[in-house]
Amino acid sequence: MLNHESQAADRVFHALADANRRAMIERLTSGPATVSELARLLGVTVAATVQHLQVLQASELVRSEKAGRVRTCQIDPSGLRRAEEWLRRRRTTWEHRLDRLGDVLGESHTDPGHPSKEHRS
């Protein structure tokens, strides 16, 4: 069973898997935008944009506020931090594994029982 942290990371990566949602995130890094502005950017309907926003909000990548009839969206840094932390942990794990592999491979070249490239004919 997945823990809460893993489920949250799943939501973030699911949200980022769609090119339209990534374009929305990219635009929102420049500052807040209305749903209509995002719809124009994507070349899709407002209804389709709202559906994308719901996914982005569920993953905590975007938050929005409604003032009258205008809904304004902005980046929610907590979702991006969650993705960054997940990636950092994976990178650290793989760096350690690659370092150990490098150590093992380095030992085989210095072991007198293993011929090195210089000693091969």
Backbone bond lengths (Angstrom), bond angles and torsions (degrees), N, CA, C in turn:
res aa  C-N    CA-C-N  psi(-1)  N-CA   C-N-CA  omega(-1)  CA-C   N-CA-C  phi
1 M - - - 1.454 - - 1.527 109.47 -
2 L 1.309 115.33 140.01 1.458 120.28 -179.29 1.513 110.83 -80.74
3 N 1.332 116.38 143.75 1.457 119.33 176.68 1.528 110.01 -85.38
4 H 1.311 115.71 172.36 1.472 121.12 -176.94 1.523 111.48 -58.60
5 E 1.319 116.96 -42.09 1.471 121.08 -178.71 1.525 110.64 -62.37
6 S 1.303 116.44 -42.71 1.461 120.78 179.48 1.528 111.18 -66.70
7 Q 1.319 117.02 -40.46 1.471 120.48 178.25 1.524 110.71 -64.30
8 A 1.323 117.06 -38.97 1.466 120.89 178.38 1.528 110.04 -64.62
9 A 1.330 117.32 -41.82 1.465 120.92 177.72 1.526 109.90 -64.07
10 D 1.328 117.00 -39.08 1.470 120.47 177.32 1.521 111.08 -58.72
11 R 1.331 116.85 -43.18 1.472 120.55 179.72 1.523 110.90 -63.29
12 V 1.320 117.36 -40.90 1.468 121.32 179.78 1.522 110.39 -63.78
13 F 1.326 116.77 -48.98 1.461 119.03 -177.23 1.526 111.69 -69.98
14 H 1.327 117.18 -31.97 1.473 119.77 174.00 1.531 109.26 -62.59
15 A 1.310 116.65 -45.02 1.469 120.69 -179.48 1.521 110.97 -62.51
16 L 1.322 117.24 -40.33 1.457 121.30 -177.95 1.530 113.22 -78.55
17 A 1.322 117.61 -8.53 1.465 121.00 -178.88 1.529 112.08 -72.51
18 D 1.311 118.07 -17.24 1.456 121.95 -177.91 1.528 110.61 -96.82
19 A 1.334 115.99 130.82 1.472 121.31 -177.39 1.531 112.25 -62.10
20 N 1.327 117.89 -38.09 1.469 119.93 178.92 1.529 111.18 -64.47
21 R 1.326 116.35 -41.55 1.467 118.92 179.48 1.522 110.94 -68.28
22 R 1.333 117.06 -36.64 1.477 118.60 176.00 1.524 110.45 -64.35
23 A 1.333 117.35 -37.82 1.470 120.69 177.61 1.530 110.17 -63.92
24 M 1.318 116.55 -38.53 1.466 119.91 178.37 1.528 110.32 -64.65
25 I 1.322 116.66 -44.66 1.470 120.88 178.05 1.521 109.61 -60.09
26 E 1.312 115.94 -45.52 1.469 120.64 -179.99 1.527 110.55 -58.07
27 R 1.315 116.57 -45.51 1.468 120.50 179.33 1.520 110.79 -63.53
28 L 1.337 116.61 -42.65 1.465 120.32 -176.12 1.530 112.62 -71.01
29 T 1.314 118.07 -15.14 1.468 119.20 175.20 1.526 110.81 -68.21
30 S 1.346 116.42 -18.87 1.468 121.07 176.98 1.521 112.45 -85.20
31 G 1.336 116.88 -11.54 1.460 121.07 -179.45 1.512 110.78 139.17
32 P 1.330 116.35 172.41 1.461 121.18 -178.43 1.529 112.00 -59.79
33 A 1.335 115.63 154.03 1.463 122.21 177.44 1.519 108.62 -147.43
34 T 1.318 115.98 152.29 1.461 119.95 176.26 1.531 109.40 -81.63
35 V 1.321 115.26 163.70 1.462 120.46 177.36 1.522 109.69 -60.33
36 S 1.327 117.43 -40.30 1.469 120.89 179.27 1.524 111.56 -62.10
37 E 1.327 117.57 -41.06 1.464 121.07 177.93 1.528 110.62 -62.96
38 L 1.325 116.53 -42.07 1.458 120.33 179.30 1.527 110.95 -66.66
39 A 1.326 116.96 -38.13 1.467 120.94 178.38 1.533 110.23 -62.58
40 R 1.332 116.44 -43.29 1.469 120.07 177.71 1.527 111.09 -62.55
41 L 1.320 116.04 -42.46 1.465 121.17 178.87 1.529 110.53 -57.11
42 L 1.324 116.30 -44.39 1.462 120.99 -176.65 1.518 112.98 -82.35
43 G 1.322 116.37 -20.87 1.451 119.75 -175.46 1.515 112.36 72.39
44 V 1.335 116.27 33.31 1.465 121.92 178.87 1.524 108.95 -126.13
45 T 1.325 116.10 173.64 1.461 120.49 -179.77 1.531 110.58 -71.94
46 V 1.322 114.52 161.64 1.462 120.01 175.24 1.525 109.60 -61.83
47 A 1.334 117.07 -39.02 1.470 120.60 179.82 1.533 111.11 -60.71
48 A 1.337 117.34 -42.86 1.471 120.93 178.10 1.525 110.29 -65.60
49 T 1.317 116.16 -38.48 1.466 120.65 178.81 1.522 110.18 -63.98
50 V 1.325 117.04 -41.56 1.471 121.19 178.49 1.528 110.15 -61.72
51 Q 1.315 117.65 -39.45 1.464 120.30 177.84 1.524 110.67 -62.74
52 H 1.322 117.04 -43.59 1.469 120.29 176.53 1.527 110.20 -62.31
53 L 1.311 116.93 -41.49 1.473 120.52 179.54 1.519 111.77 -62.51
54 Q 1.317 117.02 -36.73 1.471 119.91 178.50 1.523 110.94 -61.12
55 V 1.323 116.54 -40.66 1.471 120.57 177.37 1.523 110.05 -65.77
56 L 1.327 116.63 -44.40 1.467 120.68 179.96 1.528 111.66 -65.19
57 Q 1.315 117.36 -35.83 1.458 120.31 178.43 1.532 111.17 -72.04
58 A 1.327 117.24 -38.77 1.465 120.50 178.84 1.526 111.26 -63.48
59 S 1.316 116.56 -28.44 1.465 121.01 178.95 1.529 111.96 -90.97
60 E 1.315 116.59 0.28 1.469 123.75 -179.89 1.528 112.34 62.73
61 L 1.334 115.97 31.09 1.460 119.98 173.95 1.521 111.46 -90.01
62 V 1.331 115.86 -25.97 1.463 121.95 -177.22 1.520 108.20 -138.15
63 R 1.313 115.44 147.26 1.474 120.87 170.61 1.517 107.55 -128.82
64 S 1.321 115.29 155.85 1.466 118.23 -179.02 1.517 110.08 -138.96
65 E 1.321 113.50 157.73 1.465 121.59 177.30 1.510 107.83 -133.30
66 K 1.308 115.47 143.64 1.456 119.76 179.07 1.522 108.69 -110.43
67 A 1.330 115.55 127.08 1.468 122.19 175.55 1.518 106.01 -123.80
68 G 1.320 116.01 106.01 1.461 119.73 -175.04 1.511 109.77 68.75
69 R 1.330 115.78 -121.77 1.466 120.13 179.50 1.525 112.89 -100.34
70 V 1.325 116.63 3.13 1.466 120.69 -175.44 1.531 110.04 -107.14
71 R 1.323 115.50 124.31 1.465 121.61 175.27 1.525 107.99 -103.00
72 T 1.334 115.30 122.48 1.465 121.79 -179.39 1.531 108.44 -109.36
73 C 1.323 115.04 135.80 1.470 121.86 -176.96 1.516 110.03 -114.11
74 Q 1.324 114.50 151.04 1.462 120.50 174.93 1.519 109.78 -150.41
75 I 1.308 115.50 162.68 1.464 121.53 179.20 1.518 109.58 -64.79
76 D 1.326 116.03 139.98 1.462 123.09 171.55 1.525 105.82 -110.48
77 P 1.321 118.38 105.40 1.463 120.82 -172.86 1.533 114.82 -62.81
78 S 1.327 118.79 -18.78 1.468 119.32 -176.13 1.526 112.05 -63.36
79 G 1.317 118.42 -39.03 1.461 120.82 178.68 1.513 112.04 -67.04
80 L 1.318 116.58 -40.78 1.461 120.16 178.30 1.529 110.92 -65.94
81 R 1.324 116.62 -37.39 1.466 120.20 177.27 1.525 110.66 -64.16
82 R 1.326 116.26 -39.12 1.467 121.06 179.71 1.540 109.68 -62.11
83 A 1.321 117.42 -45.32 1.471 121.29 179.25 1.527 109.90 -65.13
84 E 1.308 116.53 -42.98 1.463 120.87 -179.81 1.527 110.76 -61.78
85 E 1.315 117.69 -42.17 1.465 122.04 179.89 1.528 110.50 -65.59
86 W 1.321 117.83 -42.14 1.457 121.54 178.71 1.528 109.65 -61.11
87 L 1.320 116.95 -46.87 1.465 121.27 179.39 1.529 111.53 -64.37
88 R 1.318 117.08 -39.37 1.471 121.04 179.56 1.522 110.83 -60.80
89 R 1.333 116.31 -44.47 1.466 119.25 179.87 1.525 110.97 -64.22
90 R 1.304 117.63 -41.29 1.472 120.51 178.81 1.528 110.36 -65.84
91 R 1.327 117.23 -42.10 1.465 120.94 179.86 1.529 110.05 -61.92
92 T 1.318 117.52 -44.02 1.459 121.41 -179.88 1.518 110.47 -62.01
93 T 1.314 117.11 -43.95 1.466 121.09 178.76 1.520 110.82 -59.56
94 W 1.328 117.21 -48.24 1.465 120.10 -177.91 1.522 111.97 -70.25
95 E 1.311 118.38 -33.21 1.464 119.65 176.30 1.526 110.52 -63.14
96 H 1.331 117.01 -41.67 1.464 120.77 178.10 1.530 110.52 -63.81
97 R 1.326 116.31 -42.95 1.466 119.81 179.28 1.524 111.20 -63.74
98 L 1.306 117.18 -42.32 1.470 120.22 179.18 1.527 111.38 -67.83
99 D 1.338 116.44 -35.86 1.466 119.53 175.91 1.525 110.23 -62.22
100 R 1.340 117.44 -43.67 1.464 120.82 178.87 1.525 110.44 -63.95
101 L 1.332 116.92 -41.49 1.462 120.26 177.95 1.525 110.14 -61.96
102 G 1.327 116.62 -42.52 1.460 120.58 177.17 1.517 111.29 -60.62
103 D 1.324 116.83 -40.55 1.466 120.52 177.89 1.524 110.65 -62.69
104 V 1.338 116.65 -44.56 1.463 120.63 -179.91 1.524 109.98 -63.86
105 L 1.303 117.52 -45.31 1.457 120.77 179.61 1.522 111.08 -65.73
106 G 1.308 116.67 -36.94 1.473 120.54 177.57 1.508 111.71 -65.68
107 E 1.336 117.46 -36.77 1.458 121.64 178.19 1.519 110.97 -65.86
108 S 1.319 117.47 -37.06 1.466 119.41 -177.97 1.530 110.61 -68.21
109 H 1.327 118.78 -26.88 1.468 120.98 178.48 1.523 111.93 -80.03
110 T 1.320 117.49 -24.40 1.461 119.83 -179.09 1.521 111.62 -96.85
111 D 1.328 118.32 -8.13 1.453 123.04 179.18 1.529 109.25 -73.05
112 P 1.350 117.98 122.42 1.465 119.59 -178.22 1.521 112.54 -60.94
113 G 1.295 119.23 -22.20 1.456 122.15 179.25 1.515 112.84 -76.48
114 H 1.336 117.11 -12.22 1.456 121.35 179.31 1.513 109.22 -110.92
115 P 1.320 117.05 122.03 1.470 117.98 179.96 1.523 111.27 -68.03
116 S 1.296 115.97 135.07 1.476 120.10 176.67 1.510 108.62 -88.42
117 K 1.303 116.83 173.33 1.463 121.92 -179.09 1.532 110.84 -60.91
118 E 1.342 117.26 -35.57 1.462 119.32 -178.06 1.523 112.22 -67.28
119 H 1.335 117.92 -29.46 1.446 121.27 -175.01 1.532 112.94 -90.78
120 R 1.325 117.90 -5.83 1.455 120.51 -179.46 1.517 110.14 -81.29
121 S 1.317 116.52 146.80 1.465 120.45 179.02 1.493 110.51 -103.47
